[in-house]
Amino acid sequence: MVMGLCLLVYSLGQRALRQALQAAKESIPNQVGKPTTTPTLRWIFQCFQSIHLVMINGAKQIANLTEERQWLLQFLGATVVNIIYFSS
């Protein structure tokens, strides 16, 4: 049951991402650099894998959040953006 629920959430997230890309008439580069409008959520997770929350002199900062990754965030929705920016 837990695995089924996880797959449901995963597919809903992927569907929402693809709909956001379609609505914006945008594409993102896939693993080989070609533009795609149907990325997998696994690929998006890999794109964000190297982002880290670091503490420097007691201040929290987000490391490795490039402009490209910030651009990708707009397609993931406000909830994801709030989690990334306000958890720091």
PDB file of N, CA, C and O in Angstrom:
ATOM      1  N   MET A   1       0.821  -1.184   0.000  1.00  0.00           N
ATOM      2  CA  MET A   1       0.000   0.000   0.000  1.00  0.00           C
ATOM      3  C   MET A   1       0.874   1.260   0.000  1.00  0.00           C
ATOM      4  O   MET A   1       0.583   2.221  -0.712  1.00  0.00           O
ATOM      5  N   VAL A   2       1.939   1.250   0.797  1.00  0.00           N
ATOM      6  CA  VAL A   2       2.829   2.408   0.862  1.00  0.00           C
ATOM      7  C   VAL A   2       3.498   2.631  -0.491  1.00  0.00           C
ATOM      8  O   VAL A   2       3.605   3.767  -0.953  1.00  0.00           O
ATOM      9  N   MET A   3       3.948   1.548  -1.127  1.00  0.00           N
ATOM     10  CA  MET A   3       4.594   1.663  -2.437  1.00  0.00           C
ATOM     11  C   MET A   3       3.610   2.221  -3.464  1.00  0.00           C
ATOM     12  O   MET A   3       3.986   3.061  -4.281  1.00  0.00           O
ATOM     13  N   GLY A   4       2.386   1.776  -3.435  1.00  0.00           N
ATOM     14  CA  GLY A   4       1.365   2.295  -4.351  1.00  0.00           C
ATOM     15  C   GLY A   4       1.136   3.781  -4.147  1.00  0.00           C
ATOM     16  O   GLY A   4       0.996   4.528  -5.115  1.00  0.00           O
ATOM     17  N   LEU A   5       1.096   4.215  -2.891  1.00  0.00           N
ATOM     18  CA  LEU A   5       0.925   5.629  -2.587  1.00  0.00           C
ATOM     19  C   LEU A   5       2.121   6.449  -3.081  1.00  0.00           C
ATOM     20  O   LEU A   5       1.954   7.541  -3.626  1.00  0.00           O
ATOM     21  N   CYS A   6       3.323   5.912  -2.884  1.00  0.00           N
ATOM     22  CA  CYS A   6       4.532   6.602  -3.365  1.00  0.00           C
ATOM     23  C   CYS A   6       4.509   6.758  -4.874  1.00  0.00           C
ATOM     24  O   CYS A   6       4.838   7.826  -5.390  1.00  0.00           O
ATOM     25  N   LEU A   7       4.127   5.714  -5.585  1.00  0.00           N
ATOM     26  CA  LEU A   7       4.050   5.785  -7.047  1.00  0.00           C
ATOM     27  C   LEU A   7       2.982   6.773  -7.508  1.00  0.00           C
ATOM     28  O   LEU A   7       3.152   7.445  -8.525  1.00  0.00           O
ATOM     29  N   LEU A   8       1.896   6.860  -6.768  1.00  0.00           N
ATOM     30  CA  LEU A   8       0.847   7.815  -7.099  1.00  0.00           C
ATOM     31  C   LEU A   8       1.365   9.248  -6.959  1.00  0.00           C
ATOM     32  O   LEU A   8       1.168  10.070  -7.854  1.00  0.00           O
ATOM     33  N   VAL A   9       2.020   9.543  -5.849  1.00  0.00           N
ATOM     34  CA  VAL A   9       2.560  10.888  -5.626  1.00  0.00           C
ATOM     35  C   VAL A   9       3.607  11.220  -6.684  1.00  0.00           C
ATOM     36  O   VAL A   9       3.629  12.334  -7.206  1.00  0.00           O
ATOM     37  N   TYR A  10       4.468  10.265  -7.000  1.00  0.00           N
ATOM     38  CA  TYR A  10       5.497  10.453  -8.021  1.00  0.00           C
ATOM     39  C   TYR A  10       4.868  10.776  -9.376  1.00  0.00           C
ATOM     40  O   TYR A  10       5.287  11.720 -10.046  1.00  0.00           O
ATOM     41  N   SER A  11       3.873  10.002  -9.776  1.00  0.00           N
ATOM     42  CA  SER A  11       3.259  10.231 -11.089  1.00  0.00           C
ATOM     43  C   SER A  11       2.476  11.546 -11.119  1.00  0.00           C
ATOM     44  O   SER A  11       2.424  12.208 -12.155  1.00  0.00           O
ATOM     45  N   LEU A  12       1.872  11.928 -10.002  1.00  0.00           N
ATOM     46  CA  LEU A  12       1.171  13.219  -9.961  1.00  0.00           C
ATOM     47  C   LEU A  12       2.149  14.386 -10.070  1.00  0.00           C
ATOM     48  O   LEU A  12       1.857  15.383 -10.730  1.00  0.00           O
ATOM     49  N   GLY A  13       3.303  14.264  -9.425  1.00  0.00           N
ATOM     50  CA  GLY A  13       4.328  15.297  -9.530  1.00  0.00           C
ATOM     51  C   GLY A  13       4.865  15.416 -10.942  1.00  0.00           C
ATOM     52  O   GLY A  13       5.059  16.521 -11.449  1.00  0.00           O
ATOM     53  N   GLN A  14       5.104  14.282 -11.576  1.00  0.00           N
ATOM     54  CA  GLN A  14       5.598  14.280 -12.957  1.00  0.00           C
ATOM     55  C   GLN A  14       4.557  14.867 -13.905  1.00  0.00           C
ATOM     56  O   GLN A  14       4.896  15.619 -14.819  1.00  0.00           O
ATOM     57  N   ARG A  15       3.308  14.526 -13.686  1.00  0.00           N
ATOM     58  CA  ARG A  15       2.222  15.054 -14.518  1.00  0.00           C
ATOM     59  C   ARG A  15       2.099  16.564 -14.360  1.00  0.00           C
ATOM     60  O   ARG A  15       1.921  17.280 -15.345  1.00  0.00           O
ATOM     61  N   ALA A  16       2.194  17.051 -13.126  1.00  0.00           N
ATOM     62  CA  ALA A  16       2.102  18.490 -12.879  1.00  0.00           C
ATOM     63  C   ALA A  16       3.264  19.233 -13.541  1.00  0.00           C
ATOM     64  O   ALA A  16       3.072  20.306 -14.113  1.00  0.00           O
ATOM     65  N   LEU A  17       4.461  18.662 -13.463  1.00  0.00           N
ATOM     66  CA  LEU A  17       5.625  19.274 -14.108  1.00  0.00           C
ATOM     67  C   LEU A  17       5.424  19.359 -15.614  1.00  0.00           C
ATOM     68  O   LEU A  17       5.663  20.407 -16.214  1.00  0.00           O
ATOM     69  N   ARG A  18       4.990  18.270 -16.223  1.00  0.00           N
ATOM     70  CA  ARG A  18       4.788  18.255 -17.676  1.00  0.00           C
ATOM     71  C   ARG A  18       3.687  19.215 -18.097  1.00  0.00           C
ATOM     72  O   ARG A  18       3.794  19.852 -19.145  1.00  0.00           O
ATOM     73  N   GLN A  19       2.637  19.329 -17.304  1.00  0.00           N
ATOM     74  CA  GLN A  19       1.566  20.282 -17.631  1.00  0.00           C
ATOM     75  C   GLN A  19       2.064  21.718 -17.522  1.00  0.00           C
ATOM     76  O   GLN A  19       1.699  22.562 -18.340  1.00  0.00           O
ATOM     77  N   ALA A  20       2.888  22.002 -16.526  1.00  0.00           N
ATOM     78  CA  ALA A  20       3.442  23.351 -16.371  1.00  0.00           C
ATOM     79  C   ALA A  20       4.349  23.696 -17.549  1.00  0.00           C
ATOM     80  O   ALA A  20       4.323  24.823 -18.044  1.00  0.00           O
ATOM     81  N   LEU A  21       5.143  22.739 -17.993  1.00  0.00           N
ATOM     82  CA  LEU A  21       5.997  22.969 -19.162  1.00  0.00           C
ATOM     83  C   LEU A  21       5.155  23.212 -20.412  1.00  0.00           C
ATOM     84  O   LEU A  21       5.462  24.092 -21.216  1.00  0.00           O
ATOM     85  N   GLN A  22       4.097  22.427 -20.568  1.00  0.00           N
ATOM     86  CA  GLN A  22       3.229  22.570 -21.737  1.00  0.00           C
ATOM     87  C   GLN A  22       2.509  23.915 -21.711  1.00  0.00           C
ATOM     88  O   GLN A  22       2.389  24.566 -22.748  1.00  0.00           O
ATOM     89  N   ALA A  23       2.035  24.337 -20.556  1.00  0.00           N
ATOM     90  CA  ALA A  23       1.321  25.609 -20.443  1.00  0.00           C
ATOM     91  C   ALA A  23       2.237  26.787 -20.745  1.00  0.00           C
ATOM     92  O   ALA A  23       1.807  27.785 -21.324  1.00  0.00           O
ATOM     93  N   ALA A  24       3.504  26.667 -20.350  1.00  0.00           N
ATOM     94  CA  ALA A  24       4.462  27.748 -20.594  1.00  0.00           C
ATOM     95  C   ALA A  24       5.103  27.636 -21.976  1.00  0.00           C
ATOM     96  O   ALA A  24       5.868  28.510 -22.384  1.00  0.00           O
ATOM     97  N   LYS A  25       4.787  26.553 -22.695  1.00  0.00           N
ATOM     98  CA  LYS A  25       5.384  26.284 -24.008  1.00  0.00           C
ATOM     99  C   LYS A  25       6.912  26.315 -23.920  1.00  0.00           C
ATOM    100  O   LYS A  25       7.592  26.936 -24.737  1.00  0.00           O
ATOM    101  N   GLU A  26       7.419  25.630 -22.910  1.00  0.00           N
ATOM    102  CA  GLU A  26       8.860  25.560 -22.650  1.00  0.00           C
ATOM    103  C   GLU A  26       9.313  24.108 -22.715  1.00  0.00           C
ATOM    104  O   GLU A  26       8.501  23.184 -22.672  1.00  0.00           O
ATOM    105  N   SER A  27      10.605  23.930 -22.818  1.00  0.00           N
ATOM    106  CA  SER A  27      11.208  22.610 -22.740  1.00  0.00           C
ATOM    107  C   SER A  27      12.478  22.734 -21.905  1.00  0.00           C
ATOM    108  O   SER A  27      13.036  23.819 -21.741  1.00  0.00           O
ATOM    109  N   ILE A  28      12.911  21.607 -21.391  1.00  0.00           N
ATOM    110  CA  ILE A  28      14.147  21.595 -20.612  1.00  0.00           C
ATOM    111  C   ILE A  28      15.085  20.579 -21.235  1.00  0.00           C
ATOM    112  O   ILE A  28      14.634  19.641 -21.892  1.00  0.00           O
ATOM    113  N   PRO A  29      16.376  20.750 -21.040  1.00  0.00           N
ATOM    114  CA  PRO A  29      17.313  19.776 -21.608  1.00  0.00           C
ATOM    115  C   PRO A  29      17.249  18.445 -20.861  1.00  0.00           C
ATOM    116  O   PRO A  29      17.173  18.403 -19.633  1.00  0.00           O
ATOM    117  N   ASN A  30      17.283  17.359 -21.635  1.00  0.00           N
ATOM    118  CA  ASN A  30      17.293  16.039 -21.003  1.00  0.00           C
ATOM    119  C   ASN A  30      18.729  15.625 -20.711  1.00  0.00           C
ATOM    120  O   ASN A  30      19.633  16.460 -20.746  1.00  0.00           O
ATOM    121  N   GLN A  31      18.949  14.354 -20.425  1.00  0.00           N
ATOM    122  CA  GLN A  31      20.267  13.873 -20.011  1.00  0.00           C
ATOM    123  C   GLN A  31      21.341  14.070 -21.078  1.00  0.00           C
ATOM    124  O   GLN A  31      22.513  14.233 -20.742  1.00  0.00           O
ATOM    125  N   VAL A  32      20.967  14.057 -22.352  1.00  0.00           N
ATOM    126  CA  VAL A  32      21.949  14.227 -23.429  1.00  0.00           C
ATOM    127  C   VAL A  32      21.937  15.647 -23.987  1.00  0.00           C
ATOM    128  O   VAL A  32      22.606  15.931 -24.981  1.00  0.00           O
ATOM    129  N   GLY A  33      21.172  16.547 -23.345  1.00  0.00           N
ATOM    130  CA  GLY A  33      21.171  17.954 -23.723  1.00  0.00           C
ATOM    131  C   GLY A  33      20.141  18.363 -24.753  1.00  0.00           C
ATOM    132  O   GLY A  33      20.093  19.529 -25.145  1.00  0.00           O
ATOM    133  N   LYS A  34      19.316  17.432 -25.199  1.00  0.00           N
ATOM    134  CA  LYS A  34      18.272  17.764 -26.169  1.00  0.00           C
ATOM    135  C   LYS A  34      17.031  18.267 -25.440  1.00  0.00           C
ATOM    136  O   LYS A  34      16.695  17.757 -24.372  1.00  0.00           O
ATOM    137  N   PRO A  35      16.345  19.263 -26.004  1.00  0.00           N
ATOM    138  CA  PRO A  35      15.147  19.782 -25.325  1.00  0.00           C
ATOM    139  C   PRO A  35      14.010  18.753 -25.304  1.00  0.00           C
ATOM    140  O   PRO A  35      13.770  18.047 -26.284  1.00  0.00           O
ATOM    141  N   THR A  36      13.331  18.690 -24.179  1.00  0.00           N
ATOM    142  CA  THR A  36      12.191  17.787 -24.045  1.00  0.00           C
ATOM    143  C   THR A  36      11.081  18.476 -23.256  1.00  0.00           C
ATOM    144  O   THR A  36      11.343  19.277 -22.358  1.00  0.00           O
ATOM    145  N   THR A  37       9.851  18.153 -23.606  1.00  0.00           N
ATOM    146  CA  THR A  37       8.701  18.669 -22.860  1.00  0.00           C
ATOM    147  C   THR A  37       8.121  17.590 -21.944  1.00  0.00           C
ATOM    148  O   THR A  37       7.153  17.829 -21.222  1.00  0.00           O
ATOM    149  N   THR A  38       8.727  16.400 -21.985  1.00  0.00           N
ATOM    150  CA  THR A  38       8.245  15.297 -21.150  1.00  0.00           C
ATOM    151  C   THR A  38       9.381  14.709 -20.306  1.00  0.00           C
ATOM    152  O   THR A  38       9.730  13.538 -20.458  1.00  0.00           O
ATOM    153  N   PRO A  39       9.949  15.518 -19.425  1.00  0.00           N
ATOM    154  CA  PRO A  39      11.027  14.978 -18.578  1.00  0.00           C
ATOM    155  C   PRO A  39      10.463  14.060 -17.501  1.00  0.00           C
ATOM    156  O   PRO A  39       9.302  14.178 -17.109  1.00  0.00           O
ATOM    157  N   THR A  40      11.285  13.167 -17.041  1.00  0.00           N
ATOM    158  CA  THR A  40      10.869  12.334 -15.915  1.00  0.00           C
ATOM    159  C   THR A  40      11.189  13.073 -14.624  1.00  0.00           C
ATOM    160  O   THR A  40      12.098  13.902 -14.576  1.00  0.00           O
ATOM    161  N   LEU A  41      10.445  12.767 -13.599  1.00  0.00           N
ATOM    162  CA  LEU A  41      10.687  13.402 -12.306  1.00  0.00           C
ATOM    163  C   LEU A  41      12.031  12.947 -11.741  1.00  0.00           C
ATOM    164  O   LEU A  41      12.677  13.683 -10.995  1.00  0.00           O
ATOM    165  N   ARG A  42      12.443  11.746 -12.094  1.00  0.00           N
ATOM    166  CA  ARG A  42      13.752  11.254 -11.655  1.00  0.00           C
ATOM    167  C   ARG A  42      14.859  12.146 -12.199  1.00  0.00           C
ATOM    168  O   ARG A  42      15.809  12.457 -11.481  1.00  0.00           O
ATOM    169  N   TRP A  43      14.750  12.562 -13.456  1.00  0.00           N
ATOM    170  CA  TRP A  43      15.747  13.450 -14.043  1.00  0.00           C
ATOM    171  C   TRP A  43      15.768  14.800 -13.327  1.00  0.00           C
ATOM    172  O   TRP A  43      16.840  15.356 -13.088  1.00  0.00           O
ATOM    173  N   ILE A  44      14.609  15.323 -12.987  1.00  0.00           N
ATOM    174  CA  ILE A  44      14.533  16.595 -12.274  1.00  0.00           C
ATOM    175  C   ILE A  44      15.164  16.459 -10.889  1.00  0.00           C
ATOM    176  O   ILE A  44      15.880  17.355 -10.443  1.00  0.00           O
ATOM    177  N   PHE A  45      14.904  15.347 -10.210  1.00  0.00           N
ATOM    178  CA  PHE A  45      15.527  15.105  -8.904  1.00  0.00           C
ATOM    179  C   PHE A  45      17.047  15.078  -9.033  1.00  0.00           C
ATOM    180  O   PHE A  45      17.750  15.609  -8.173  1.00  0.00           O
ATOM    181  N   GLN A  46      17.556  14.465 -10.097  1.00  0.00           N
ATOM    182  CA  GLN A  46      18.998  14.416 -10.306  1.00  0.00           C
ATOM    183  C   GLN A  46      19.568  15.808 -10.563  1.00  0.00           C
ATOM    184  O   GLN A  46      20.691  16.101 -10.155  1.00  0.00           O
ATOM    185  N   CYS A  47      18.809  16.659 -11.229  1.00  0.00           N
ATOM    186  CA  CYS A  47      19.265  18.030 -11.482  1.00  0.00           C
ATOM    187  C   CYS A  47      19.453  18.794 -10.169  1.00  0.00           C
ATOM    188  O   CYS A  47      20.341  19.642 -10.068  1.00  0.00           O
ATOM    189  N   PHE A  48      18.635  18.503  -9.176  1.00  0.00           N
ATOM    190  CA  PHE A  48      18.688  19.206  -7.902  1.00  0.00           C
ATOM    191  C   PHE A  48      19.500  18.459  -6.836  1.00  0.00           C
ATOM    192  O   PHE A  48      19.533  18.874  -5.677  1.00  0.00           O
ATOM    193  N   GLN A  49      20.143  17.374  -7.222  1.00  0.00           N
ATOM    194  CA  GLN A  49      20.835  16.528  -6.261  1.00  0.00           C
ATOM    195  C   GLN A  49      21.986  17.236  -5.549  1.00  0.00           C
ATOM    196  O   GLN A  49      22.259  16.926  -4.389  1.00  0.00           O
ATOM    197  N   SER A  50      22.656  18.158  -6.193  1.00  0.00           N
ATOM    198  CA  SER A  50      23.838  18.767  -5.586  1.00  0.00           C
ATOM    199  C   SER A  50      23.553  20.063  -4.824  1.00  0.00           C
ATOM    200  O   SER A  50      24.484  20.782  -4.461  1.00  0.00           O
ATOM    201  N   ILE A  51      22.283  20.366  -4.581  1.00  0.00           N
ATOM    202  CA  ILE A  51      21.939  21.545  -3.786  1.00  0.00           C
ATOM    203  C   ILE A  51      22.011  21.170  -2.313  1.00  0.00           C
ATOM    204  O   ILE A  51      21.486  20.138  -1.894  1.00  0.00           O
ATOM    205  N   HIS A  52      22.673  22.029  -1.529  1.00  0.00           N
ATOM    206  CA  HIS A  52      22.857  21.731  -0.106  1.00  0.00           C
ATOM    207  C   HIS A  52      22.521  22.953   0.737  1.00  0.00           C
ATOM    208  O   HIS A  52      22.717  24.092   0.313  1.00  0.00           O
ATOM    209  N   LEU A  53      22.018  22.698   1.919  1.00  0.00           N
ATOM    210  CA  LEU A  53      21.795  23.747   2.903  1.00  0.00           C
ATOM    211  C   LEU A  53      22.999  23.745   3.829  1.00  0.00           C
ATOM    212  O   LEU A  53      23.277  22.743   4.488  1.00  0.00           O
ATOM    213  N   VAL A  54      23.717  24.866   3.882  1.00  0.00           N
ATOM    214  CA  VAL A  54      24.928  24.943   4.704  1.00  0.00           C
ATOM    215  C   VAL A  54      24.773  26.044   5.741  1.00  0.00           C
ATOM    216  O   VAL A  54      24.061  27.026   5.530  1.00  0.00           O
ATOM    217  N   MET A  55      25.456  25.858   6.864  1.00  0.00           N
ATOM    218  CA  MET A  55      25.472  26.867   7.927  1.00  0.00           C
ATOM    219  C   MET A  55      26.846  27.527   7.923  1.00  0.00           C
ATOM    220  O   MET A  55      27.865  26.857   8.094  1.00  0.00           O
ATOM    221  N   ILE A  56      26.870  28.843   7.727  1.00  0.00           N
ATOM    222  CA  ILE A  56      28.112  29.599   7.764  1.00  0.00           C
ATOM    223  C   ILE A  56      27.943  30.704   8.799  1.00  0.00           C
ATOM    224  O   ILE A  56      27.117  31.601   8.635  1.00  0.00           O
ATOM    225  N   ASN A  57      28.726  30.630   9.855  1.00  0.00           N
ATOM    226  CA  ASN A  57      28.645  31.590  10.957  1.00  0.00           C
ATOM    227  C   ASN A  57      27.226  31.721  11.507  1.00  0.00           C
ATOM    228  O   ASN A  57      26.780  32.821  11.833  1.00  0.00           O
ATOM    229  N   GLY A  58      26.526  30.603  11.607  1.00  0.00           N
ATOM    230  CA  GLY A  58      25.182  30.597  12.157  1.00  0.00           C
ATOM    231  C   GLY A  58      24.094  30.981  11.170  1.00  0.00           C
ATOM    232  O   GLY A  58      22.912  30.942  11.513  1.00  0.00           O
ATOM    233  N   ALA A  59      24.467  31.353   9.948  1.00  0.00           N
ATOM    234  CA  ALA A  59      23.476  31.731   8.934  1.00  0.00           C
ATOM    235  C   ALA A  59      23.300  30.578   7.950  1.00  0.00           C
ATOM    236  O   ALA A  59      24.279  30.007   7.469  1.00  0.00           O
ATOM    237  N   LYS A  60      22.054  30.242   7.656  1.00  0.00           N
ATOM    238  CA  LYS A  60      21.773  29.187   6.695  1.00  0.00           C
ATOM    239  C   LYS A  60      21.828  29.759   5.284  1.00  0.00           C
ATOM    240  O   LYS A  60      21.293  30.834   5.013  1.00  0.00           O
ATOM    241  N   GLN A  61      22.488  29.018   4.388  1.00  0.00           N
ATOM    242  CA  GLN A  61      22.575  29.413   2.990  1.00  0.00           C
ATOM    243  C   GLN A  61      22.375  28.197   2.103  1.00  0.00           C
ATOM    244  O   GLN A  61      22.699  27.074   2.490  1.00  0.00           O
ATOM    245  N   ILE A  62      21.839  28.426   0.911  1.00  0.00           N
ATOM    246  CA  ILE A  62      21.644  27.353  -0.053  1.00  0.00           C
ATOM    247  C   ILE A  62      22.827  27.377  -1.011  1.00  0.00           C
ATOM    248  O   ILE A  62      23.093  28.395  -1.651  1.00  0.00           O
ATOM    249  N   ALA A  63      23.539  26.251  -1.111  1.00  0.00           N
ATOM    250  CA  ALA A  63      24.713  26.161  -1.984  1.00  0.00           C
ATOM    251  C   ALA A  63      24.335  25.472  -3.295  1.00  0.00           C
ATOM    252  O   ALA A  63      23.529  24.542  -3.308  1.00  0.00           O
ATOM    253  N   ASN A  64      24.918  25.930  -4.379  1.00  0.00           N
ATOM    254  CA  ASN A  64      24.771  25.354  -5.720  1.00  0.00           C
ATOM    255  C   ASN A  64      23.385  25.546  -6.327  1.00  0.00           C
ATOM    256  O   ASN A  64      22.971  24.736  -7.157  1.00  0.00           O
ATOM    257  N   LEU A  65      22.670  26.570  -5.948  1.00  0.00           N
ATOM    258  CA  LEU A  65      21.381  26.862  -6.567  1.00  0.00           C
ATOM    259  C   LEU A  65      21.639  27.828  -7.718  1.00  0.00           C
ATOM    260  O   LEU A  65      21.582  29.045  -7.548  1.00  0.00           O
ATOM    261  N   THR A  66      21.924  27.266  -8.888  1.00  0.00           N
ATOM    262  CA  THR A  66      22.285  28.056 -10.059  1.00  0.00           C
ATOM    263  C   THR A  66      21.055  28.700 -10.680  1.00  0.00           C
ATOM    264  O   THR A  66      19.923  28.402 -10.299  1.00  0.00           O
ATOM    265  N   GLU A  67      21.291  29.584 -11.639  1.00  0.00           N
ATOM    266  CA  GLU A  67      20.174  30.233 -12.336  1.00  0.00           C
ATOM    267  C   GLU A  67      19.335  29.208 -13.096  1.00  0.00           C
ATOM    268  O   GLU A  67      18.112  29.331 -13.161  1.00  0.00           O
ATOM    269  N   GLU A  68      19.984  28.204 -13.668  1.00  0.00           N
ATOM    270  CA  GLU A  68      19.252  27.160 -14.389  1.00  0.00           C
ATOM    271  C   GLU A  68      18.330  26.389 -13.449  1.00  0.00           C
ATOM    272  O   GLU A  68      17.193  26.082 -13.807  1.00  0.00           O
ATOM    273  N   ARG A  69      18.810  26.078 -12.256  1.00  0.00           N
ATOM    274  CA  ARG A  69      17.990  25.361 -11.281  1.00  0.00           C
ATOM    275  C   ARG A  69      16.862  26.254 -10.765  1.00  0.00           C
ATOM    276  O   ARG A  69      15.756  25.774 -10.518  1.00  0.00           O
ATOM    277  N   GLN A  70      17.135  27.545 -10.602  1.00  0.00           N
ATOM    278  CA  GLN A  70      16.075  28.465 -10.197  1.00  0.00           C
ATOM    279  C   GLN A  70      15.016  28.560 -11.280  1.00  0.00           C
ATOM    280  O   GLN A  70      13.828  28.667 -10.975  1.00  0.00           O
ATOM    281  N   TRP A  71      15.430  28.524 -12.545  1.00  0.00           N
ATOM    282  CA  TRP A  71      14.488  28.550 -13.665  1.00  0.00           C
ATOM    283  C   TRP A  71      13.621  27.293 -13.647  1.00  0.00           C
ATOM    284  O   TRP A  71      12.419  27.366 -13.900  1.00  0.00           O
ATOM    285  N   LEU A  72      14.225  26.139 -13.350  1.00  0.00           N
ATOM    286  CA  LEU A  72      13.468  24.891 -13.271  1.00  0.00           C
ATOM    287  C   LEU A  72      12.436  24.914 -12.152  1.00  0.00           C
ATOM    288  O   LEU A  72      11.368  24.314 -12.274  1.00  0.00           O
ATOM    289  N   LEU A  73      12.754  25.603 -11.066  1.00  0.00           N
ATOM    290  CA  LEU A  73      11.842  25.653  -9.915  1.00  0.00           C
ATOM    291  C   LEU A  73      10.478  26.229 -10.271  1.00  0.00           C
ATOM    292  O   LEU A  73       9.471  25.832  -9.684  1.00  0.00           O
ATOM    293  N   GLN A  74      10.426  27.154 -11.220  1.00  0.00           N
ATOM    294  CA  GLN A  74       9.152  27.771 -11.557  1.00  0.00           C
ATOM    295  C   GLN A  74       8.134  26.758 -12.088  1.00  0.00           C
ATOM    296  O   GLN A  74       6.929  26.995 -12.006  1.00  0.00           O
ATOM    297  N   PHE A  75       8.601  25.646 -12.625  1.00  0.00           N
ATOM    298  CA  PHE A  75       7.704  24.632 -13.158  1.00  0.00           C
ATOM    299  C   PHE A  75       7.272  23.614 -12.106  1.00  0.00           C
ATOM    300  O   PHE A  75       6.376  22.808 -12.358  1.00  0.00           O
ATOM    301  N   LEU A  76       7.893  23.641 -10.944  1.00  0.00           N
ATOM    302  CA  LEU A  76       7.567  22.675  -9.898  1.00  0.00           C
ATOM    303  C   LEU A  76       6.498  23.161  -8.935  1.00  0.00           C
ATOM    304  O   LEU A  76       6.003  22.376  -8.126  1.00  0.00           O
ATOM    305  N   GLY A  77       6.133  24.425  -9.000  1.00  0.00           N
ATOM    306  CA  GLY A  77       5.049  24.925  -8.172  1.00  0.00           C
ATOM    307  C   GLY A  77       5.520  25.662  -6.933  1.00  0.00           C
ATOM    308  O   GLY A  77       6.674  25.549  -6.519  1.00  0.00           O
ATOM    309  N   ALA A  78       4.615  26.408  -6.359  1.00  0.00           N
ATOM    310  CA  ALA A  78       4.916  27.274  -5.221  1.00  0.00           C
ATOM    311  C   ALA A  78       5.293  26.485  -3.970  1.00  0.00           C
ATOM    312  O   ALA A  78       6.119  26.946  -3.182  1.00  0.00           O
ATOM    313  N   THR A  79       4.715  25.326  -3.774  1.00  0.00           N
ATOM    314  CA  THR A  79       5.015  24.532  -2.582  1.00  0.00           C
ATOM    315  C   THR A  79       6.478  24.117  -2.552  1.00  0.00           C
ATOM    316  O   THR A  79       7.135  24.217  -1.516  1.00  0.00           O
ATOM    317  N   VAL A  80       6.982  23.655  -3.676  1.00  0.00           N
ATOM    318  CA  VAL A  80       8.386  23.234  -3.751  1.00  0.00           C
ATOM    319  C   VAL A  80       9.308  24.422  -3.543  1.00  0.00           C
ATOM    320  O   VAL A  80      10.308  24.314  -2.832  1.00  0.00           O
ATOM    321  N   VAL A  81       8.987  25.549  -4.151  1.00  0.00           N
ATOM    322  CA  VAL A  81       9.798  26.755  -4.000  1.00  0.00           C
ATOM    323  C   VAL A  81       9.832  27.186  -2.540  1.00  0.00           C
ATOM    324  O   VAL A  81      10.889  27.560  -2.031  1.00  0.00           O
ATOM    325  N   ASN A  82       8.700  27.139  -1.867  1.00  0.00           N
ATOM    326  CA  ASN A  82       8.652  27.507  -0.448  1.00  0.00           C
ATOM    327  C   ASN A  82       9.492  26.566   0.403  1.00  0.00           C
ATOM    328  O   ASN A  82      10.156  27.003   1.342  1.00  0.00           O
ATOM    329  N   ILE A  83       9.467  25.300   0.085  1.00  0.00           N
ATOM    330  CA  ILE A  83      10.260  24.324   0.853  1.00  0.00           C
ATOM    331  C   ILE A  83      11.747  24.639   0.693  1.00  0.00           C
ATOM    332  O   ILE A  83      12.494  24.614   1.671  1.00  0.00           O
ATOM    333  N   ILE A  84      12.171  24.929  -0.513  1.00  0.00           N
ATOM    334  CA  ILE A  84      13.602  25.164  -0.754  1.00  0.00           C
ATOM    335  C   ILE A  84      14.047  26.487  -0.150  1.00  0.00           C
ATOM    336  O   ILE A  84      15.072  26.536   0.530  1.00  0.00           O
ATOM    337  N   TYR A  85      13.307  27.550  -0.380  1.00  0.00           N
ATOM    338  CA  TYR A  85      13.758  28.859   0.074  1.00  0.00           C
ATOM    339  C   TYR A  85      13.493  29.137   1.554  1.00  0.00           C
ATOM    340  O   TYR A  85      14.286  29.820   2.202  1.00  0.00           O
ATOM    341  N   PHE A  86      12.404  28.623   2.088  1.00  0.00           N
ATOM    342  CA  PHE A  86      12.069  28.958   3.454  1.00  0.00           C
ATOM    343  C   PHE A  86      12.525  27.922   4.463  1.00  0.00           C
ATOM    344  O   PHE A  86      12.344  28.110   5.666  1.00  0.00           O
ATOM    345  N   SER A  87      13.116  26.826   3.992  1.00  0.00           N
ATOM    346  CA  SER A  87      13.702  25.884   4.935  1.00  0.00           C
ATOM    347  C   SER A  87      15.083  26.353   5.360  1.00  0.00           C
ATOM    348  O   SER A  87      15.665  25.837   6.314  1.00  0.00           O
ATOM    349  N   SER A  88      15.592  27.332   4.643  1.00  0.00           N
ATOM    350  CA  SER A  88      16.942  27.828   4.965  1.00  0.00           C
ATOM    351  C   SER A  88      16.926  28.912   5.986  1.00  0.00           C
ATOM    352  O   SER A  88      17.982  29.426   6.357  1.00  0.00           O
TER     353      SER A  88
END
